[in-house]
């Protein structure tokens, strides 16, 4: 399962993903677009670790999280459409 990180600070927020380089045993962190994260989240193929930079608090959100938590930390676009 993919894991993305949403960093929230005083001014804005952004998404990142860790990529591990197997040959060099290093982890690169890259910024990713919200649309990419939303696509995988709605497919149920990822979880998002929300990190508050100011306090260091962390919350893990996946597709089993309560709808109000998803709306509060990720936004209404991340809530799956009812069928």
Secondary structure, DSSP 8 states (H G I E B T S, - for coil): -EEEEEEE-SS-EEEEEEEEETTTTEEEEEEE-HHHHHHHHHTT-EEEEEEETTT--EEEE-TTS-HHHHHHHT-GGGS----
